Amino acid sequence: VIIVDGKSKDNTLKIANGFKEKINDLTVITTDRGISLQRNKGAKIAKYKYLMFLDADTFLPKNFLSKITGKINPNENFVGLPLLLPLDGNWIDYFYVFTAYAVIILMSFFKPIVAGMCILTTKENHAKINGFNEKAVYAEDVDYGFRSTKMKAKYHLYLDCHLFASVRRRKESGRFKLSLLWVRWYFDLITHGAITDAAKYKYTFGNH
């Protein structure tokens, strides 16, 4: 387990280091802020064949790792997305999730989508595409998926393996407004490539 802290101002480091006696081989490092930079730094020191990138507010249910590793073909270079269910969500949140996955399934035949809440891949694929684009300020996760499949990584949707993602951003920004923003990012990526101008979109949760 590798935790990459982007010079946070809360108790992240104190809490993370408190788990060192409970989690074998836990590594906690501090870098400059930037999600692509932080993920690349973590991947660089990872020792094993497979990588799983998680957001700080993603929660793994019991036995998730055992279940997902049972789905992996050891001879395959891949990038994948499990089923991300809303943490403490209501029926509206579930409606948005299943609508989103209907779109994701449809788009998987054209431009497959991965989401930063949980990206599964191989260290080989990560190296082949030179990791996350550190100049990208929005949709760096979707860009990562695009470049992975372009380099012939097999795309997988693991719909029978679920975990939980916080719905705080949807609640704070408005579900429809945030969903529309993500759709705009997707088509911006397809038509213009990586989004590198932070001023192009108003996004409450970005720190650039």
PyMOL commands that place a pseudoatom at each C-alpha (Angstrom):
pseudoatom trace, name=CA, resn=VAL, resi=1, chain=A, elem=C, hetatm=0, pos=[0.000, 0.000, 0.000]
pseudoatom trace, name=CA, resn=ILE, resi=2, chain=A, elem=C, hetatm=0, pos=[1.405, 3.374, -1.065]
pseudoatom trace, name=CA, resn=ILE, resi=3, chain=A, elem=C, hetatm=0, pos=[-0.083, 6.665, 0.097]
pseudoatom trace, name=CA, resn=VAL, resi=4, chain=A, elem=C, hetatm=0, pos=[1.074, 9.769, -1.763]
pseudoatom trace, name=CA, resn=ASP, resi=5, chain=A, elem=C, hetatm=0, pos=[0.326, 12.973, 0.118]
pseudoatom trace, name=CA, resn=GLY, resi=6, chain=A, elem=C, hetatm=0, pos=[0.318, 16.236, -1.837]
pseudoatom trace, name=CA, resn=LYS, resi=7, chain=A, elem=C, hetatm=0, pos=[1.463, 18.455, 1.050]
pseudoatom trace, name=CA, resn=SER, resi=8, chain=A, elem=C, hetatm=0, pos=[-1.952, 18.285, 2.677]
pseudoatom trace, name=CA, resn=LYS, resi=9, chain=A, elem=C, hetatm=0, pos=[-2.837, 20.679, 5.482]
pseudoatom trace, name=CA, resn=ASP, resi=10, chain=A, elem=C, hetatm=0, pos=[-5.029, 18.280, 7.455]
pseudoatom trace, name=CA, resn=ASN, resi=11, chain=A, elem=C, hetatm=0, pos=[-4.163, 15.152, 9.466]
pseudoatom trace, name=CA, resn=THR, resi=12, chain=A, elem=C, hetatm=0, pos=[-3.601, 12.885, 6.449]
pseudoatom trace, name=CA, resn=LEU, resi=13, chain=A, elem=C, hetatm=0, pos=[0.060, 12.149, 7.214]
pseudoatom trace, name=CA, resn=LYS, resi=14, chain=A, elem=C, hetatm=0, pos=[-0.530, 11.566, 10.928]
pseudoatom trace, name=CA, resn=ILE, resi=15, chain=A, elem=C, hetatm=0, pos=[-3.421, 9.186, 10.265]
pseudoatom trace, name=CA, resn=ALA, resi=16, chain=A, elem=C, hetatm=0, pos=[-1.631, 7.369, 7.427]
pseudoatom trace, name=CA, resn=ASN, resi=17, chain=A, elem=C, hetatm=0, pos=[1.550, 6.809, 9.417]
pseudoatom trace, name=CA, resn=GLY, resi=18, chain=A, elem=C, hetatm=0, pos=[-0.575, 5.496, 12.275]
pseudoatom trace, name=CA, resn=PHE, resi=19, chain=A, elem=C, hetatm=0, pos=[-1.326, 2.414, 10.149]
pseudoatom trace, name=CA, resn=LYS, resi=20, chain=A, elem=C, hetatm=0, pos=[2.288, 1.357, 9.669]
pseudoatom trace, name=CA, resn=GLU, resi=21, chain=A, elem=C, hetatm=0, pos=[2.065, -1.241, 12.441]
pseudoatom trace, name=CA, resn=LYS, resi=22, chain=A, elem=C, hetatm=0, pos=[-1.207, -2.626, 11.052]
pseudoatom trace, name=CA, resn=ILE, resi=23, chain=A, elem=C, hetatm=0, pos=[-0.389, -2.801, 7.331]
pseudoatom trace, name=CA, resn=ASN, resi=24, chain=A, elem=C, hetatm=0, pos=[2.693, -4.692, 6.226]
pseudoatom trace, name=CA, resn=ASP, resi=25, chain=A, elem=C, hetatm=0, pos=[4.940, -2.724, 3.882]
pseudoatom trace, name=CA, resn=LEU, resi=26, chain=A, elem=C, hetatm=0, pos=[2.924, 0.502, 4.009]
pseudoatom trace, name=CA, resn=THR, resi=27, chain=A, elem=C, hetatm=0, pos=[4.777, 3.385, 2.333]
pseudoatom trace, name=CA, resn=VAL, resi=28, chain=A, elem=C, hetatm=0, pos=[3.813, 7.022, 2.902]
pseudoatom trace, name=CA, resn=ILE, resi=29, chain=A, elem=C, hetatm=0, pos=[5.490, 9.720, 0.801]
pseudoatom trace, name=CA, resn=THR, resi=30, chain=A, elem=C, hetatm=0, pos=[4.983, 13.448, 0.287]
pseudoatom trace, name=CA, resn=THR, resi=31, chain=A, elem=C, hetatm=0, pos=[5.235, 15.170, -3.089]
pseudoatom trace, name=CA, resn=ASP, resi=32, chain=A, elem=C, hetatm=0, pos=[4.169, 18.416, -4.684]
pseudoatom trace, name=CA, resn=ARG, resi=33, chain=A, elem=C, hetatm=0, pos=[0.429, 18.686, -5.241]
pseudoatom trace, name=CA, resn=GLY, resi=34, chain=A, elem=C, hetatm=0, pos=[-1.062, 17.305, -8.443]
pseudoatom trace, name=CA, resn=ILE, resi=35, chain=A, elem=C, hetatm=0, pos=[-3.007, 14.088, -8.892]
pseudoatom trace, name=CA, resn=SER, resi=36, chain=A, elem=C, hetatm=0, pos=[-1.117, 12.933, -11.999]
pseudoatom trace, name=CA, resn=LEU, resi=37, chain=A, elem=C, hetatm=0, pos=[2.234, 13.733, -10.428]
pseudoatom trace, name=CA, resn=GLN, resi=38, chain=A, elem=C, hetatm=0, pos=[1.281, 11.978, -7.190]
pseudoatom trace, name=CA, resn=ARG, resi=39, chain=A, elem=C, hetatm=0, pos=[0.041, 8.848, -8.954]
pseudoatom trace, name=CA, resn=ASN, resi=40, chain=A, elem=C, hetatm=0, pos=[3.174, 8.676, -11.083]
pseudoatom trace, name=CA, resn=LYS, resi=41, chain=A, elem=C, hetatm=0, pos=[5.383, 8.997, -7.999]
pseudoatom trace, name=CA, resn=GLY, resi=42, chain=A, elem=C, hetatm=0, pos=[3.486, 6.180, -6.315]
pseudoatom trace, name=CA, resn=ALA, resi=43, chain=A, elem=C, hetatm=0, pos=[3.670, 3.935, -9.373]
pseudoatom trace, name=CA, resn=LYS, resi=44, chain=A, elem=C, hetatm=0, pos=[7.404, 4.538, -9.656]
pseudoatom trace, name=CA, resn=ILE, resi=45, chain=A, elem=C, hetatm=0, pos=[8.094, 2.940, -6.287]
pseudoatom trace, name=CA, resn=ALA, resi=46, chain=A, elem=C, hetatm=0, pos=[5.479, 0.181, -6.612]
pseudoatom trace, name=CA, resn=LYS, resi=47, chain=A, elem=C, hetatm=0, pos=[7.140, -3.250, -6.559]
pseudoatom trace, name=CA, resn=TYR, resi=48, chain=A, elem=C, hetatm=0, pos=[4.532, -5.513, -8.092]
pseudoatom trace, name=CA, resn=LYS, resi=49, chain=A, elem=C, hetatm=0, pos=[3.075, -6.336, -11.481]
pseudoatom trace, name=CA, resn=TYR, resi=50, chain=A, elem=C, hetatm=0, pos=[-0.378, -4.802, -11.022]
pseudoatom trace, name=CA, resn=LEU, resi=51, chain=A, elem=C, hetatm=0, pos=[-1.399, -1.277, -10.043]
pseudoatom trace, name=CA, resn=MET, resi=52, chain=A, elem=C, hetatm=0, pos=[-4.640, -0.032, -8.522]
pseudoatom trace, name=CA, resn=PHE, resi=53, chain=A, elem=C, hetatm=0, pos=[-5.031, 3.736, -8.286]
pseudoatom trace, name=CA, resn=LEU, resi=54, chain=A, elem=C, hetatm=0, pos=[-7.588, 4.964, -5.735]
pseudoatom trace, name=CA, resn=ASP, resi=55, chain=A, elem=C, hetatm=0, pos=[-8.924, 8.368, -4.794]
pseudoatom trace, name=CA, resn=ALA, resi=56, chain=A, elem=C, hetatm=0, pos=[-8.673, 9.304, -1.132]
pseudoatom trace, name=CA, resn=ASP, resi=57, chain=A, elem=C, hetatm=0, pos=[-12.447, 8.936, -0.658]
pseudoatom trace, name=CA, resn=THR, resi=58, chain=A, elem=C, hetatm=0, pos=[-12.840, 5.506, -2.304]
pseudoatom trace, name=CA, resn=PHE, resi=59, chain=A, elem=C, hetatm=0, pos=[-13.709, 2.621, 0.018]
pseudoatom trace, name=CA, resn=LEU, resi=60, chain=A, elem=C, hetatm=0, pos=[-12.947, -1.054, -0.602]
pseudoatom trace, name=CA, resn=PRO, resi=61, chain=A, elem=C, hetatm=0, pos=[-15.438, -3.648, 0.654]
pseudoatom trace, name=CA, resn=LYS, resi=62, chain=A, elem=C, hetatm=0, pos=[-14.124, -6.762, 2.351]
pseudoatom trace, name=CA, resn=ASN, resi=63, chain=A, elem=C, hetatm=0, pos=[-12.550, -9.287, -0.057]
pseudoatom trace, name=CA, resn=PHE, resi=64, chain=A, elem=C, hetatm=0, pos=[-12.540, -6.829, -2.979]
pseudoatom trace, name=CA, resn=LEU, resi=65, chain=A, elem=C, hetatm=0, pos=[-8.859, -7.454, -3.727]
pseudoatom trace, name=CA, resn=SER, resi=66, chain=A, elem=C, hetatm=0, pos=[-9.288, -11.224, -3.672]
pseudoatom trace, name=CA, resn=LYS, resi=67, chain=A, elem=C, hetatm=0, pos=[-12.277, -10.997, -5.987]
pseudoatom trace, name=CA, resn=ILE, resi=68, chain=A, elem=C, hetatm=0, pos=[-10.705, -8.628, -8.500]
pseudoatom trace, name=CA, resn=THR, resi=69, chain=A, elem=C, hetatm=0, pos=[-7.413, -10.531, -8.734]
pseudoatom trace, name=CA, resn=GLY, resi=70, chain=A, elem=C, hetatm=0, pos=[-9.426, -13.629, -9.599]
pseudoatom trace, name=CA, resn=LYS, resi=71, chain=A, elem=C, hetatm=0, pos=[-10.617, -11.803, -12.735]
pseudoatom trace, name=CA, resn=ILE, resi=72, chain=A, elem=C, hetatm=0, pos=[-7.154, -10.909, -14.000]
pseudoatom trace, name=CA, resn=ASN, resi=73, chain=A, elem=C, hetatm=0, pos=[-5.499, -12.718, -16.884]
pseudoatom trace, name=CA, resn=PRO, resi=74, chain=A, elem=C, hetatm=0, pos=[-1.798, -12.863, -15.867]
pseudoatom trace, name=CA, resn=ASN, resi=75, chain=A, elem=C, hetatm=0, pos=[-0.713, -12.880, -19.511]
pseudoatom trace, name=CA, resn=GLU, resi=76, chain=A, elem=C, hetatm=0, pos=[-2.616, -9.741, -20.452]
pseudoatom trace, name=CA, resn=ASN, resi=77, chain=A, elem=C, hetatm=0, pos=[-1.755, -6.062, -20.534]
pseudoatom trace, name=CA, resn=PHE, resi=78, chain=A, elem=C, hetatm=0, pos=[-4.935, -4.270, -19.488]
pseudoatom trace, name=CA, resn=VAL, resi=79, chain=A, elem=C, hetatm=0, pos=[-6.680, -1.254, -18.037]
pseudoatom trace, name=CA, resn=GLY, resi=80, chain=A, elem=C, hetatm=0, pos=[-9.956, -1.675, -16.196]
pseudoatom trace, name=CA, resn=LEU, resi=81, chain=A, elem=C, hetatm=0, pos=[-12.775, -0.157, -14.215]
pseudoatom trace, name=CA, resn=PRO, resi=82, chain=A, elem=C, hetatm=0, pos=[-14.867, -1.909, -11.538]
pseudoatom trace, name=CA, resn=LEU, resi=83, chain=A, elem=C, hetatm=0, pos=[-18.416, -0.983, -10.544]
pseudoatom trace, name=CA, resn=LEU, resi=84, chain=A, elem=C, hetatm=0, pos=[-18.290, 2.206, -8.470]
pseudoatom trace, name=CA, resn=LEU, resi=85, chain=A, elem=C, hetatm=0, pos=[-21.317, 2.455, -6.203]
pseudoatom trace, name=CA, resn=PRO, resi=86, chain=A, elem=C, hetatm=0, pos=[-22.249, 5.576, -4.209]
pseudoatom trace, name=CA, resn=LEU, resi=87, chain=A, elem=C, hetatm=0, pos=[-21.112, 5.627, -0.596]
pseudoatom trace, name=CA, resn=ASP, resi=88, chain=A, elem=C, hetatm=0, pos=[-24.092, 6.542, 1.601]
pseudoatom trace, name=CA, resn=GLY, resi=89, chain=A, elem=C, hetatm=0, pos=[-25.997, 7.470, -1.546]
pseudoatom trace, name=CA, resn=ASN, resi=90, chain=A, elem=C, hetatm=0, pos=[-29.745, 7.621, -2.073]
pseudoatom trace, name=CA, resn=TRP, resi=91, chain=A, elem=C, hetatm=0, pos=[-31.832, 6.338, -4.986]
pseudoatom trace, name=CA, resn=ILE, resi=92, chain=A, elem=C, hetatm=0, pos=[-30.993, 9.422, -7.049]
pseudoatom trace, name=CA, resn=ASP, resi=93, chain=A, elem=C, hetatm=0, pos=[-27.275, 8.685, -6.715]
pseudoatom trace, name=CA, resn=TYR, resi=94, chain=A, elem=C, hetatm=0, pos=[-27.852, 5.091, -7.778]
pseudoatom trace, name=CA, resn=PHE, resi=95, chain=A, elem=C, hetatm=0, pos=[-29.901, 6.289, -10.752]
pseudoatom trace, name=CA, resn=TYR, resi=96, chain=A, elem=C, hetatm=0, pos=[-26.998, 8.491, -11.872]
pseudoatom trace, name=CA, resn=VAL, resi=97, chain=A, elem=C, hetatm=0, pos=[-24.499, 5.653, -11.394]
pseudoatom trace, name=CA, resn=PHE, resi=98, chain=A, elem=C, hetatm=0, pos=[-26.432, 3.155, -13.482]
pseudoatom trace, name=CA, resn=THR, resi=99, chain=A, elem=C, hetatm=0, pos=[-27.140, 5.794, -16.150]
pseudoatom trace, name=CA, resn=ALA, resi=100, chain=A, elem=C, hetatm=0, pos=[-23.403, 6.554, -16.230]
pseudoatom trace, name=CA, resn=TYR, resi=101, chain=A, elem=C, hetatm=0, pos=[-22.522, 2.880, -16.593]
pseudoatom trace, name=CA, resn=ALA, resi=102, chain=A, elem=C, hetatm=0, pos=[-24.990, 2.505, -19.451]
pseudoatom trace, name=CA, resn=VAL, resi=103, chain=A, elem=C, hetatm=0, pos=[-23.050, 5.275, -21.210]
pseudoatom trace, name=CA, resn=ILE, resi=104, chain=A, elem=C, hetatm=0, pos=[-19.698, 3.710, -20.212]
pseudoatom trace, name=CA, resn=ILE, resi=105, chain=A, elem=C, hetatm=0, pos=[-20.753, 0.356, -21.676]
pseudoatom trace, name=CA, resn=LEU, resi=106, chain=A, elem=C, hetatm=0, pos=[-21.834, 2.064, -24.897]
pseudoatom trace, name=CA, resn=MET, resi=107, chain=A, elem=C, hetatm=0, pos=[-18.619, 4.110, -25.133]
pseudoatom trace, name=CA, resn=SER, resi=108, chain=A, elem=C, hetatm=0, pos=[-16.482, 1.006, -24.495]
pseudoatom trace, name=CA, resn=PHE, resi=109, chain=A, elem=C, hetatm=0, pos=[-16.961, 0.147, -28.174]
pseudoatom trace, name=CA, resn=PHE, resi=110, chain=A, elem=C, hetatm=0, pos=[-15.489, 3.509, -29.222]
pseudoatom trace, name=CA, resn=LYS, resi=111, chain=A, elem=C, hetatm=0, pos=[-13.507, 5.403, -26.578]
pseudoatom trace, name=CA, resn=PRO, resi=112, chain=A, elem=C, hetatm=0, pos=[-13.408, 3.360, -23.347]
pseudoatom trace, name=CA, resn=ILE, resi=113, chain=A, elem=C, hetatm=0, pos=[-13.714, 5.224, -20.057]
pseudoatom trace, name=CA, resn=VAL, resi=114, chain=A, elem=C, hetatm=0, pos=[-11.857, 4.689, -16.802]
pseudoatom trace, name=CA, resn=ALA, resi=115, chain=A, elem=C, hetatm=0, pos=[-12.447, 6.753, -13.658]
pseudoatom trace, name=CA, resn=GLY, resi=116, chain=A, elem=C, hetatm=0, pos=[-9.880, 7.954, -11.150]
pseudoatom trace, name=CA, resn=MET, resi=117, chain=A, elem=C, hetatm=0, pos=[-11.859, 6.642, -8.199]
pseudoatom trace, name=CA, resn=CYS, resi=118, chain=A, elem=C, hetatm=0, pos=[-10.403, 3.237, -9.127]
pseudoatom trace, name=CA, resn=ILE, resi=119, chain=A, elem=C, hetatm=0, pos=[-8.165, 2.404, -12.084]
pseudoatom trace, name=CA, resn=LEU, resi=120, chain=A, elem=C, hetatm=0, pos=[-6.768, -1.115, -12.461]
pseudoatom trace, name=CA, resn=THR, resi=121, chain=A, elem=C, hetatm=0, pos=[-3.831, -1.736, -14.755]
pseudoatom trace, name=CA, resn=THR, resi=122, chain=A, elem=C, hetatm=0, pos=[-0.379, -3.273, -15.116]
pseudoatom trace, name=CA, resn=LYS, resi=123, chain=A, elem=C, hetatm=0, pos=[2.933, -1.663, -14.360]
pseudoatom trace, name=CA, resn=GLU, resi=124, chain=A, elem=C, hetatm=0, pos=[3.922, -2.545, -17.931]
pseudoatom trace, name=CA, resn=ASN, resi=125, chain=A, elem=C, hetatm=0, pos=[1.019, -0.541, -19.358]
pseudoatom trace, name=CA, resn=HIS, resi=126, chain=A, elem=C, hetatm=0, pos=[1.753, 2.388, -17.048]
pseudoatom trace, name=CA, resn=ALA, resi=127, chain=A, elem=C, hetatm=0, pos=[5.361, 2.490, -18.255]
pseudoatom trace, name=CA, resn=LYS, resi=128, chain=A, elem=C, hetatm=0, pos=[4.394, 2.053, -21.901]
pseudoatom trace, name=CA, resn=ILE, resi=129, chain=A, elem=C, hetatm=0, pos=[2.188, 5.177, -21.889]
pseudoatom trace, name=CA, resn=ASN, resi=130, chain=A, elem=C, hetatm=0, pos=[4.585, 7.151, -19.638]
pseudoatom trace, name=CA, resn=GLY, resi=131, chain=A, elem=C, hetatm=0, pos=[2.046, 7.234, -16.833]
pseudoatom trace, name=CA, resn=PHE, resi=132, chain=A, elem=C, hetatm=0, pos=[-0.470, 9.992, -16.200]
pseudoatom trace, name=CA, resn=ASN, resi=133, chain=A, elem=C, hetatm=0, pos=[-0.089, 13.218, -18.147]
pseudoatom trace, name=CA, resn=GLU, resi=134, chain=A, elem=C, hetatm=0, pos=[1.206, 15.651, -15.527]
pseudoatom trace, name=CA, resn=LYS, resi=135, chain=A, elem=C, hetatm=0, pos=[0.171, 18.640, -17.643]
pseudoatom trace, name=CA, resn=ALA, resi=136, chain=A, elem=C, hetatm=0, pos=[-3.485, 17.551, -17.670]
pseudoatom trace, name=CA, resn=VAL, resi=137, chain=A, elem=C, hetatm=0, pos=[-5.588, 19.424, -15.115]
pseudoatom trace, name=CA, resn=TYR, resi=138, chain=A, elem=C, hetatm=0, pos=[-8.950, 17.764, -15.775]
pseudoatom trace, name=CA, resn=ALA, resi=139, chain=A, elem=C, hetatm=0, pos=[-9.971, 14.258, -16.887]
pseudoatom trace, name=CA, resn=GLU, resi=140, chain=A, elem=C, hetatm=0, pos=[-6.425, 12.907, -16.517]
pseudoatom trace, name=CA, resn=ASP, resi=141, chain=A, elem=C, hetatm=0, pos=[-8.008, 9.541, -15.682]
pseudoatom trace, name=CA, resn=VAL, resi=142, chain=A, elem=C, hetatm=0, pos=[-10.005, 9.359, -18.932]
pseudoatom trace, name=CA, resn=ASP, resi=143, chain=A, elem=C, hetatm=0, pos=[-6.917, 10.483, -20.853]
pseudoatom trace, name=CA, resn=TYR, resi=144, chain=A, elem=C, hetatm=0, pos=[-4.984, 7.662, -19.179]
pseudoatom trace, name=CA, resn=GLY, resi=145, chain=A, elem=C, hetatm=0, pos=[-7.566, 5.146, -20.413]
pseudoatom trace, name=CA, resn=PHE, resi=146, chain=A, elem=C, hetatm=0, pos=[-7.561, 6.553, -23.942]
pseudoatom trace, name=CA, resn=ARG, resi=147, chain=A, elem=C, hetatm=0, pos=[-3.787, 6.277, -24.215]
pseudoatom trace, name=CA, resn=SER, resi=148, chain=A, elem=C, hetatm=0, pos=[-3.768, 2.799, -22.664]
pseudoatom trace, name=CA, resn=THR, resi=149, chain=A, elem=C, hetatm=0, pos=[-6.173, 1.329, -25.200]
pseudoatom trace, name=CA, resn=LYS, resi=150, chain=A, elem=C, hetatm=0, pos=[-4.385, 3.183, -28.007]
pseudoatom trace, name=CA, resn=MET, resi=151, chain=A, elem=C, hetatm=0, pos=[-1.250, 1.275, -26.955]
pseudoatom trace, name=CA, resn=LYS, resi=152, chain=A, elem=C, hetatm=0, pos=[-3.233, -1.980, -27.207]
pseudoatom trace, name=CA, resn=ALA, resi=153, chain=A, elem=C, hetatm=0, pos=[-4.030, -2.499, -23.529]
pseudoatom trace, name=CA, resn=LYS, resi=154, chain=A, elem=C, hetatm=0, pos=[-7.128, -4.681, -23.202]
pseudoatom trace, name=CA, resn=TYR, resi=155, chain=A, elem=C, hetatm=0, pos=[-10.075, -2.787, -21.685]
pseudoatom trace, name=CA, resn=HIS, resi=156, chain=A, elem=C, hetatm=0, pos=[-12.199, -4.446, -18.998]
pseudoatom trace, name=CA, resn=LEU, resi=157, chain=A, elem=C, hetatm=0, pos=[-15.338, -3.472, -17.124]
pseudoatom trace, name=CA, resn=TYR, resi=158, chain=A, elem=C, hetatm=0, pos=[-15.557, -5.518, -13.915]
pseudoatom trace, name=CA, resn=LEU, resi=159, chain=A, elem=C, hetatm=0, pos=[-19.254, -5.029, -13.239]
pseudoatom trace, name=CA, resn=ASP, resi=160, chain=A, elem=C, hetatm=0, pos=[-19.421, -7.938, -10.797]
pseudoatom trace, name=CA, resn=CYS, resi=161, chain=A, elem=C, hetatm=0, pos=[-16.752, -6.368, -8.567]
pseudoatom trace, name=CA, resn=HIS, resi=162, chain=A, elem=C, hetatm=0, pos=[-17.925, -3.272, -6.732]
pseudoatom trace, name=CA, resn=LEU, resi=163, chain=A, elem=C, hetatm=0, pos=[-16.479, -0.701, -4.385]
pseudoatom trace, name=CA, resn=PHE, resi=164, chain=A, elem=C, hetatm=0, pos=[-17.790, 2.558, -2.997]
pseudoatom trace, name=CA, resn=ALA, resi=165, chain=A, elem=C, hetatm=0, pos=[-17.012, 6.156, -3.973]
pseudoatom trace, name=CA, resn=SER, resi=166, chain=A, elem=C, hetatm=0, pos=[-18.019, 9.269, -2.078]
pseudoatom trace, name=CA, resn=VAL, resi=167, chain=A, elem=C, hetatm=0, pos=[-20.866, 11.330, -3.522]
pseudoatom trace, name=CA, resn=ARG, resi=168, chain=A, elem=C, hetatm=0, pos=[-19.717, 14.542, -1.790]
pseudoatom trace, name=CA, resn=ARG, resi=169, chain=A, elem=C, hetatm=0, pos=[-18.778, 16.223, -5.084]
pseudoatom trace, name=CA, resn=ARG, resi=170, chain=A, elem=C, hetatm=0, pos=[-22.181, 15.491, -6.599]
pseudoatom trace, name=CA, resn=LYS, resi=171, chain=A, elem=C, hetatm=0, pos=[-23.948, 16.812, -3.516]
pseudoatom trace, name=CA, resn=GLU, resi=172, chain=A, elem=C, hetatm=0, pos=[-21.880, 19.989, -3.314]
pseudoatom trace, name=CA, resn=SER, resi=173, chain=A, elem=C, hetatm=0, pos=[-21.856, 20.865, -7.034]
pseudoatom trace, name=CA, resn=GLY, resi=174, chain=A, elem=C, hetatm=0, pos=[-25.213, 19.446, -8.027]
pseudoatom trace, name=CA, resn=ARG, resi=175, chain=A, elem=C, hetatm=0, pos=[-25.619, 16.054, -9.657]
pseudoatom trace, name=CA, resn=PHE, resi=176, chain=A, elem=C, hetatm=0, pos=[-26.764, 17.217, -13.074]
pseudoatom trace, name=CA, resn=LYS, resi=177, chain=A, elem=C, hetatm=0, pos=[-24.273, 20.091, -13.261]
pseudoatom trace, name=CA, resn=LEU, resi=178, chain=A, elem=C, hetatm=0, pos=[-21.308, 17.853, -12.391]
pseudoatom trace, name=CA, resn=SER, resi=179, chain=A, elem=C, hetatm=0, pos=[-22.422, 15.069, -14.750]
pseudoatom trace, name=CA, resn=LEU, resi=180, chain=A, elem=C, hetatm=0, pos=[-22.722, 17.592, -17.586]
pseudoatom trace, name=CA, resn=LEU, resi=181, chain=A, elem=C, hetatm=0, pos=[-19.217, 18.883, -16.812]
pseudoatom trace, name=CA, resn=TRP, resi=182, chain=A, elem=C, hetatm=0, pos=[-17.768, 15.349, -17.005]
pseudoatom trace, name=CA, resn=VAL, resi=183, chain=A, elem=C, hetatm=0, pos=[-19.489, 14.808, -20.372]
pseudoatom trace, name=CA, resn=ARG, resi=184, chain=A, elem=C, hetatm=0, pos=[-17.958, 18.051, -21.665]
pseudoatom trace, name=CA, resn=TRP, resi=185, chain=A, elem=C, hetatm=0, pos=[-14.504, 16.911, -20.529]
pseudoatom trace, name=CA, resn=TYR, resi=186, chain=A, elem=C, hetatm=0, pos=[-14.948, 13.601, -22.330]
pseudoatom trace, name=CA, resn=PHE, resi=187, chain=A, elem=C, hetatm=0, pos=[-15.776, 15.202, -25.666]
pseudoatom trace, name=CA, resn=ASP, resi=188, chain=A, elem=C, hetatm=0, pos=[-13.114, 17.873, -25.183]
pseudoatom trace, name=CA, resn=LEU, resi=189, chain=A, elem=C, hetatm=0, pos=[-10.545, 15.081, -24.793]
pseudoatom trace, name=CA, resn=ILE, resi=190, chain=A, elem=C, hetatm=0, pos=[-11.750, 13.335, -27.939]
pseudoatom trace, name=CA, resn=THR, resi=191, chain=A, elem=C, hetatm=0, pos=[-11.671, 16.475, -30.052]
pseudoatom trace, name=CA, resn=HIS, resi=192, chain=A, elem=C, hetatm=0, pos=[-8.736, 18.452, -28.625]
pseudoatom trace, name=CA, resn=GLY, resi=193, chain=A, elem=C, hetatm=0, pos=[-6.632, 16.064, -26.537]
pseudoatom trace, name=CA, resn=ALA, resi=194, chain=A, elem=C, hetatm=0, pos=[-5.500, 16.512, -22.924]
pseudoatom trace, name=CA, resn=ILE, resi=195, chain=A, elem=C, hetatm=0, pos=[-7.077, 19.414, -21.027]
pseudoatom trace, name=CA, resn=THR, resi=196, chain=A, elem=C, hetatm=0, pos=[-4.156, 21.503, -19.777]
pseudoatom trace, name=CA, resn=ASP, resi=197, chain=A, elem=C, hetatm=0, pos=[-5.766, 24.906, -19.159]
pseudoatom trace, name=CA, resn=ALA, resi=198, chain=A, elem=C, hetatm=0, pos=[-7.171, 25.110, -15.627]
pseudoatom trace, name=CA, resn=ALA, resi=199, chain=A, elem=C, hetatm=0, pos=[-9.105, 28.291, -16.462]
pseudoatom trace, name=CA, resn=LYS, resi=200, chain=A, elem=C, hetatm=0, pos=[-11.059, 26.549, -19.209]
pseudoatom trace, name=CA, resn=TYR, resi=201, chain=A, elem=C, hetatm=0, pos=[-13.556, 25.068, -16.749]
pseudoatom trace, name=CA, resn=LYS, resi=202, chain=A, elem=C, hetatm=0, pos=[-14.822, 26.115, -13.348]
pseudoatom trace, name=CA, resn=TYR, resi=203, chain=A, elem=C, hetatm=0, pos=[-14.259, 23.114, -11.076]
pseudoatom trace, name=CA, resn=THR, resi=204, chain=A, elem=C, hetatm=0, pos=[-14.560, 23.505, -7.316]
pseudoatom trace, name=CA, resn=PHE, resi=205, chain=A, elem=C, hetatm=0, pos=[-12.456, 20.482, -6.428]
pseudoatom trace, name=CA, resn=GLY, resi=206, chain=A, elem=C, hetatm=0, pos=[-9.334, 21.077, -8.507]
pseudoatom trace, name=CA, resn=ASN, resi=207, chain=A, elem=C, hetatm=0, pos=[-6.123, 22.356, -6.930]
pseudoatom trace, name=CA, resn=HIS, resi=208, chain=A, elem=C, hetatm=0, pos=[-3.667, 23.511, -9.572]
for i in range(1, 208): cmd.bond("trace and resi %d" % i, "trace and resi %d" % (i + 1))
show_as sticks, trace
zoom trace
